[in-house]
């Protein structure tokens, strides 16, 4: 870790503070137009900020209590891809509303039949004149029921190898023929959805980049992440953290159960290790180096860490952990192993995310690349272990489907 955060008198800090003094309660649109939502993007959408400049902006906004708009797929995936390969018309139409959060985006990538092998996707987009007709199904689409647009990858050439016959589209989610079916989770919410396409007519102007180049574009943002000092939570960057839980426990007296003490110490050690890996990655980015295998290692550790935190919170809450609504009153007497005559009760762990966090934690080691896939990446790219034999290598996508059906 070889970086220093600029001091309070840094000119870039003064610029941000000056802007905040003129905009003490900035709207999302004002943040977007000032370039503060994605400062690493080029003007006029960002400030072409280098990593240190990004850290300065992030730090000053955090100190001022200013939160950026929430549009993770739009800002993290769609926007960088449109910047990289979109037309000028596409950039002017989509980027500012995307940055301001006025138009929410979703990601139409995963399919029921392709599993972790996303390149084996089967949704077809066939061109007829100035339109593509899309048929197929996507699944696990977060926020599809609220989204204005989706980034869609679909197969435009079945006779090309599976990685080469895929194209990348901007898909309005209100087109005729699109059906969205929310999936009820055990949390009681419907974060994910199934999305069905039946003869959906998508304008050819919504193609991003060249036809057949969609697989490469789907990976563009891997090298275009925003640098931040924030360590985030354990649930994919949201939700309560290990430190929040430990602060609550500390405020309620000593833990007398030795097993619980050890579990609490273990999640703190995990938290520190993850923070060190994050800072190591940040330091490499500041030196201009690309992310290394530590990204996969950190995901493996972070997902399991999130589950550990939620499991401890559940055990400390005892029967109270089965209640979804927290009533702001202390309950004593549960057998959680804390000193002071009883358990932590509601008040100590009254963060609203604990119930949903525990119920959702099972998804952590599945979504965004399963823990097993991440371990394969580490085994092959870090340890140098041999790849699995690919019996379908060299075949076109259509050939692989015929072989699978035979």
Rosetta blueprint (number, residue, H / E / L):
1 X L
2 X L
3 X L
4 X L
5 X L
6 X L
7 X L
8 X L
9 X L
10 X L
11 X H
12 X H
13 X H
14 X H
15 X H
16 X H
17 X H
18 X H
19 X H
20 X H
21 X H
22 X H
23 X L
24 X L
25 X L
26 X L
27 X L
28 X H
29 X H
30 X H
31 X H
32 X H
33 X H
34 X H
35 X L
36 X L
37 X L
38 X L
39 X L
40 X L
41 X L
42 X L
43 X L
44 X L
45 X L
46 X L
47 X L
48 X L
49 X L
50 X L
51 X H
52 X H
53 X H
54 X H
55 X H
56 X H
57 X H
58 X H
59 X H
60 X H
61 X H
62 X H
63 X H
64 X L
65 X L
66 X L
67 X L
68 X L
69 X L
70 X L
71 X L
72 X H
73 X H
74 X H
75 X H
76 X H
77 X H
78 X H
79 X H
80 X H
81 X H
82 X H
83 X H
84 X H
85 X H
86 X L
87 X L
88 X H
89 X H
90 X H
91 X H
92 X H
93 X H
94 X H
95 X H
96 X H
97 X H
98 X H
99 X H
100 X L
101 X L
102 X L
103 X L
104 X L
105 X E
106 X E
107 X E
108 X E
109 X L
110 X L
111 X L
112 X L
113 X L
114 X L
115 X L
116 X L
117 X L
118 X H
119 X H
120 X H
121 X L
122 X L
123 X L
124 X E
125 X E
126 X E
127 X E
128 X E
129 X L
130 X L
131 X E
132 X E
133 X E
134 X E
135 X E
136 X E
137 X E
138 X E
139 X L
140 X L
141 X L
142 X L
143 X L
144 X L
145 X L
146 X L
147 X L
148 X L
149 X E
150 X E
151 X E
152 X E
153 X E
154 X E
155 X E
156 X L
157 X L
158 X L
159 X L
160 X L
161 X E
162 X L
163 X L
164 X L
165 X L
166 X E
167 X E
168 X E
169 X E
170 X E
171 X E
172 X E
173 X L
174 X L
175 X L
176 X L
177 X L
178 X E
179 X E
180 X E
181 X E
182 X E
183 X L
184 X L
185 X L
186 X L
187 X L
188 X L
189 X L
190 X L
191 X L
192 X L
193 X E
194 X E
195 X E
196 X E
197 X E
198 X E
199 X E
200 X E
201 X E
202 X E
203 X E
204 X H
205 X H
206 X H
207 X E
208 X E
209 X L
210 X L
211 X L
212 X L
213 X E
214 X H
215 X H
216 X H
217 X H
218 X H
219 X L
220 X H
221 X H
222 X H
223 X H
224 X L
225 X L
226 X L
227 X L
228 X L
229 X L
230 X L
231 X L
232 X L
233 X L
234 X L
235 X E
236 X L
237 X L
238 X E
239 X L
240 X L
241 X L
242 X H
243 X H
244 X H
245 X H
246 X H
247 X H
248 X H
249 X H
250 X H
251 X L
252 X L
253 X L
254 X L
255 X E
256 X L
257 X L
258 X H
259 X H
260 X H
261 X H
262 X H
263 X H
264 X H
265 X H
266 X H
267 X H
268 X H
269 X H
270 X H
271 X H
272 X H
273 X H
274 X H
275 X H
276 X H
277 X H
278 X H
279 X H
280 X H
281 X H
282 X H
283 X H
284 X H
285 X H
286 X H
287 X L
288 X L
289 X L
290 X L
291 X L
292 X L
293 X L
294 X H
295 X H
296 X H
297 X H
298 X H
299 X H
300 X H
301 X H
302 X H
303 X H
304 X H
305 X H
306 X H
307 X H
308 X H
309 X H
310 X H
311 X H
312 X H
313 X H
314 X H
315 X H
316 X H
317 X H
318 X H
319 X H
320 X H
321 X H
322 X H
323 X L
324 X L
325 X L
326 X L
327 X L
328 X L
329 X L
330 X L
331 X L
332 X L
333 X L
334 X L
335 X L
336 X L
337 X L
338 X E
339 X L
340 X L
341 X L
342 X L
343 X L
344 X L
345 X H
346 X H
347 X H
348 X H
349 X L
350 X L
351 X L
352 X L
353 X H
354 X H
355 X H
356 X H
357 X H
358 X H
359 X H
360 X H
361 X H
362 X H
363 X H
364 X L
365 X L
366 X L
367 X L
368 X L
369 X L
370 X L
371 X H
372 X H
373 X H
374 X H
375 X H
376 X H
377 X H
378 X H
379 X H
380 X H
381 X H
382 X L
383 X L
384 X L
385 X L
386 X L
387 X L
388 X L
389 X L
390 X L
391 X L
392 X L
393 X L
394 X L
395 X L
396 X E
397 X H
398 X H
399 X H
400 X H
401 X H
402 X H
403 X H
404 X H
405 X H
406 X L
